[in-house]
Structure formats: structure tokens, C-alpha cells
Amino acid sequence: MAMRRVRYYEYGGPEVLTVEDVDQPVPRAGQVLLRAEAIGVNFVDTRFRRGPGSGSIFQRPLPGRPTGDVVGTVARTGPGVDPQLVGRRVAALAEDAYADYVVADASWLAAVSDHLDSGDATMLAMSGPVALRILRAARLSSGDTVLVHAAAGGIGHLAVQLAKLFGAGTVIGTARSSRKLDFVRSVGADVAIDYTQADWPDQVRAAAPDGVDVVLDAVGGPVLRSSLDLLAPFGRAVVYGAATGELEQIPVAKLFALRSVTGFNLTAWRRADPDQARRETAELADLFEAGQLRTTVHASLPLTQAAAAHELIETRSHTGRILLIPA
């Protein structure tokens, strides 16, 4: 049967995203085929689409197969997969995700209740597990001061909420505009700071004169370098991305002041401790179900408007989550 899919066959701006009619994919061993209900669009795919010029960490071969956080119903199972999964509502991080039907790895499906809305459900695939685990990797303790960069983004606005939920004393969120700063405060940050202002580190010091205990950063570059100087003794920075494309050289001398830096990647975490990773996804589902965690959906666009979704992300005009909705 035919379906629609979005790929790109050259690197460039959002306009290279191409909507095409193709046959539905067939799940292989260990896979399922999902009938997509909603696809969460992630920042990293705008960098993959731009090509090697975005930085070495963003190099992906052509044709481009955008990834995404897919919520949908299992339509078919591949060899070796329990056929009773058919009809179940699930979430999964998948490649070739901008499509009516998407193949996903059966071993990392997150169960989604019928009560959970599409926005919250997409967060169970990747953004929620990352937000939760980076706080745990930082060994967050009650009363800690936490600095969350890009706090208006899909992962950042969940990390702010989780930090408060887990007992952080002061949560400082950074973003890029007054509207985003208002949003960061609305999801629970005690202080919101524009990190495009040259004196943003001084503003953090004013809010946390004794230093910050935890930094969560996926921006990299100068933002990360300045953040290391803001850490209190025994402070911990968790680096889980580099939106600037700069692979930072961490100055060891900055760490002698009893500071530490930890790197995080979701795939590596799932490989290292799969049982705990699955428990944490279930824990997140419970938090969403209980209303203790919420996703803000900035825009829900038709699948055919994938280019518009990428434009929203690249102009940094969105807060929270952007969804693509198959017809």
C-alpha cells in the first residue's frame, strides 16, 4: 500500500525536504510498523539536513531520513516480535520518521495510554528520557541550584519541571527572547536569563552568588566554557549535545576547582543499562498521567508541511514541542 514520506536528497535549507509517495515499509526481524498519529520534530534533524557544514557531529549520508519521536499504533510486527503488539499505542524514536507509516525497533517501544495526548506521548520516545537521565547523571540533590540552558526547548522545558519536582532549590533557565523567558518562567524556572546577552554569566552569578551545583547543557561552545566557571565546588555539568556544532575542548584546569563534567547520550545509556532505561520511561509515563509533567505544543502541522516545521525551529521562534500530523 502507498503512503507519504518526507526525505531530502541534497543538503540545504528546509526547502530540500521532499514529500514523496512510496510503498509502506516492511518491518524486519525485531521491528514493528507503526501507523503514525504524531511525530515530534527535533532540533538535531535541522542540523543533519544542513549537511557537513553544520559540524562534524552532524554529518549524515544522503538520502536524508529525518528522525523523530513517533506516536502511533502498531500495525504490523516483524519476525521474532510478539504479534499481540498489533493495535497497541506506543511511542518510539525512529529514522525515516516523517511518514504515515514508520518502522521502529520493537525493543524500545514505550507503552502509551489512551488518555495521554499526542504531545505528552511523543516525549516518551526521547526528550523525556533524556531530561530525566541528565538530571540523574548530575546527581541532583534537594536544594541544589540548577542551570538549564535552552530551557524553552523540547528537552529543556521538561528538565526545568523535573528539577523542581525532584527538589531543586533554585532553577535558572536560559533562552533567547523575552517571550521565551516568559515561557521558561511559566514552566517553573525561578530565574530566566537571555544567554545572547554578553553579561549573562554575571546575571547567573547575581542569582546564585555561591555558584550553581548543576549545569545541563546541549548548546556547547562559549556557553559551555562560561558555564564551567559558574560551577560551585563539587558542581556537576552534564553535556548532552552541541547545538553550536563546536566539539568543545574542556580545559582541565577549570576542573581542578572540584568541578566535574559528564557526557550523556541516550543510545549509550540504553545500551549500558537497558533495564533502568525502561523503568525510567515508565516512570515518566506515570508523571505525565498524573499531571505532574506537561508538554507545551507550540504547533501541530500537517506532515506535508515538514519544511515549515524546520523553519520554526531554525528561526528559534518556538517554545516547547513541534508536531507533524499525518492526515
BATORSE-583919 format. One line per field, with one value per residue (C-alpha): residue in one letter; x, y, z; residue number from 1. Coordinates in steps of 0.1 Angstrom, whole numbers, m for minus. Last residue first. Example, Ala and Ser with C-alpha at 12.3 -4.5 7.8 and 13.67 -1.06 7.14 Angstrom:
2
pafi: [S,A] .
c1: [137,123] .
c2: [m11,m45] .
c3: [71,78] .
mikol: [2,1] .
END
This chain:
327
pafi: [A,P,I,L,L,I,R,G,T,H,S,R,T,E,I,L,E,H,A,A,A,A,Q,T,L,P,L,S,A,H,V,T,T,R,L,Q,G,A,E,F,L,D,A,L,E,A,T,E,R,R,A,Q,D,P,D,A,R,R,W,A,T,L,N,F,G,T,V,S,R,L,A,F,L,K,A,V,P,I,Q,E,L,E,G,T,A,A,G,Y,V,V,A,R,G,F,P,A,L,L,D,L,S,S,R,L,V,P,G,G,V,A,D,L,V,V,D,V,G,D,P,A,A,A,R,V,Q,D,P,W,D,A,Q,T,Y,D,I,A,V,D,A,G,V,S,R,V,F,D,L,K,R,S,S,R,A,T,G,I,V,T,G,A,G,F,L,K,A,L,Q,V,A,L,H,G,I,G,G,A,A,A,H,V,L,V,T,D,G,S,S,L,R,A,A,R,L,I,R,L,A,V,P,G,S,M,A,L,M,T,A,D,G,S,D,L,H,D,S,V,A,A,L,W,S,A,D,A,V,V,Y,D,A,Y,A,D,E,A,L,A,A,V,R,R,G,V,L,Q,P,D,V,G,P,G,T,R,A,V,T,G,V,V,D,G,T,P,R,G,P,L,P,R,Q,F,I,S,G,S,G,P,G,R,R,F,R,T,D,V,F,N,V,G,I,A,E,A,R,L,L,V,Q,G,A,R,P,V,P,Q,D,V,D,E,V,T,L,V,E,P,G,G,Y,E,Y,Y,R,V,R,R,M,A,M] .
c1: [m37,m3,4,38,45,65,73,82,86,91,107,142,143,157,130,101,117,121,83,76,97,77,45,34,30,4,14,9,25,39,30,37,44,34,48,30,m3,m6,m5,26,44,33,46,79,83,76,104,126,120,129,163,169,165,186,217,247,230,201,226,248,217,206,239,254,287,297,318,332,342,364,383,407,381,388,424,412,400,372,379,344,331,316,284,267,239,265,247,243,268,262,279,285,294,316,328,303,300,298,333,321,292,314,330,297,281,313,309,282,245,233,239,226,246,243,255,255,278,277,263,234,210,237,262,237,233,271,272,246,267,271,234,226,221,188,181,151,150,128,121,87,71,58,93,107,77,83,120,108,87,116,140,169,167,183,167,178,163,167,163,160,136,129,98,116,143,117,99,131,142,109,112,148,141,116,132,124,152,179,204,193,212,204,209,207,182,174,201,207,233,241,236,201,193,207,185,152,156,169,141,116,130,134,103,82,80,59,31,30,23,m1,m24,m22,m56,m52,m21,13,37,72,87,125,128,104,128,107,94,72,38,23,58,83,101,125,145,127,124,94,60,32,m5,m11,m32,m6,16,0,21,51,82,105,98,83,52,23,0,14,m4,13,35,67,96,116,145,148,160,184,194,222,247,248,273,261,289,314,299,269,289,287,250,222,197,217,215,177,175,192,164,138,103,78,57,20,m5,18,7,36,54,73,109,129,133,123,93,80,80,47,51,61,46,70,73,107,126,151,131,141,176,204,218,206,183,159,132,95,71,36,19,11,0] .
c2: [132,127,152,168,181,210,210,235,272,281,311,298,307,273,255,273,268,231,229,248,223,195,210,178,160,186,210,209,240,251,220,226,193,186,169,164,158,123,107,127,116,79,80,94,65,40,56,55,17,11,30,11,m23,m11,m1,4,1,24,49,48,54,82,101,118,134,142,172,176,205,205,237,214,212,245,235,205,229,210,211,217,200,231,224,252,228,207,179,161,179,173,198,190,213,199,235,258,258,292,289,257,276,301,273,257,288,296,264,239,243,210,220,210,227,215,229,266,292,308,341,322,348,375,349,339,376,378,348,365,396,393,390,360,339,357,348,333,329,307,284,266,261,297,310,294,307,343,339,326,357,379,362,338,312,304,287,291,266,274,249,217,192,165,182,214,197,177,209,226,194,192,227,219,188,203,238,268,259,262,260,247,260,241,253,223,222,185,167,162,136,152,118,118,152,141,109,127,152,125,101,129,140,105,84,93,129,120,109,143,160,133,134,107,91,61,50,49,20,30,9,3,m34,m32,m11,12,12,42,46,79,94,119,92,79,70,63,72,53,58,32,26,m11,m25,m52,m58,m93,m103,m106,m98,m125,m118,m83,m69,m50,m20,m10,23,56,81,89,109,118,111,125,102,121,105,111,104,120,145,164,157,170,205,222,225,187,188,213,184,169,203,206,170,179,203,175,171,151,129,123,96,73,38,20,m10,m31,m43,m72,m90,m67,m44,m38,m2,12,19,54,88,116,148,164,184,205,236,235,247,227,192,172,142,150,128,131,101,96,62,36,0] .
c3: [76,92,120,124,159,173,210,236,227,191,173,171,134,128,147,130,96,103,110,78,58,74,60,42,76,86,113,151,167,200,220,257,274,309,340,373,355,370,336,326,358,352,317,330,355,326,306,337,342,306,310,342,324,294,315,292,258,268,282,250,228,251,250,280,289,324,336,371,393,424,414,395,368,352,347,326,299,281,244,230,199,182,162,180,191,210,228,261,284,321,344,381,409,437,444,427,390,372,356,339,325,307,287,280,266,246,225,237,234,249,285,319,347,383,416,407,423,457,443,425,411,408,395,368,358,356,333,311,306,269,263,240,271,280,316,334,372,394,365,368,334,332,340,309,289,300,290,256,250,262,238,237,265,298,328,364,389,425,453,433,450,424,410,406,385,366,355,344,326,308,294,284,264,240,240,263,287,261,290,324,354,387,423,446,474,472,454,417,409,376,358,375,360,326,330,334,305,282,290,284,251,235,229,260,249,219,243,260,227,214,245,271,280,256,275,258,261,251,223,227,219,190,169,147,112,103,85,75,72,88,109,84,115,147,184,196,212,216,211,208,179,170,200,203,173,197,176,162,126,120,135,119,125,159,167,168,185,167,182,151,128,93,66,44,11,17,44,79,93,123,147,122,121,105,72,69,59,65,69,98,115,111,123,156,165,169,154,173,150,155,149,129,118,133,117,141,143,158,124,96,93,58,46,31,m6,m17,m24,m19,1,m3,23,3,11,48,38,23,18,m11,m15,14,28,37,33,21,18,m7,0] .
mikol: [327,326,325,324,323,322,321,320,319,318,317,316,315,314,313,312,311,310,309,308,307,306,305,304,303,302,301,300,299,298,297,296,295,294,293,292,291,290,289,288,287,286,285,284,283,282,281,280,279,278,277,276,275,274,273,272,271,270,269,268,267,266,265,264,263,262,261,260,259,258,257,256,255,254,253,252,251,250,249,248,247,246,245,244,243,242,241,240,239,238,237,236,235,234,233,232,231,230,229,228,227,226,225,224,223,222,221,220,219,218,217,216,215,214,213,212,211,210,209,208,207,206,205,204,203,202,201,200,199,198,197,196,195,194,193,192,191,190,189,188,187,186,185,184,183,182,181,180,179,178,177,176,175,174,173,172,171,170,169,168,167,166,165,164,163,162,161,160,159,158,157,156,155,154,153,152,151,150,149,148,147,146,145,144,143,142,141,140,139,138,137,136,135,134,133,132,131,130,129,128,127,126,125,124,123,122,121,120,119,118,117,116,115,114,113,112,111,110,109,108,107,106,105,104,103,102,101,100,99,98,97,96,95,94,93,92,91,90,89,88,87,86,85,84,83,82,81,80,79,78,77,76,75,74,73,72,71,70,69,68,67,66,65,64,63,62,61,60,59,58,57,56,55,54,53,52,51,50,49,48,47,46,45,44,43,42,41,40,39,38,37,36,35,34,33,32,31,30,29,28,27,26,25,24,23,22,21,20,19,18,17,16,15,14,13,12,11,10,9,8,7,6,5,4,3,2,1] .
END
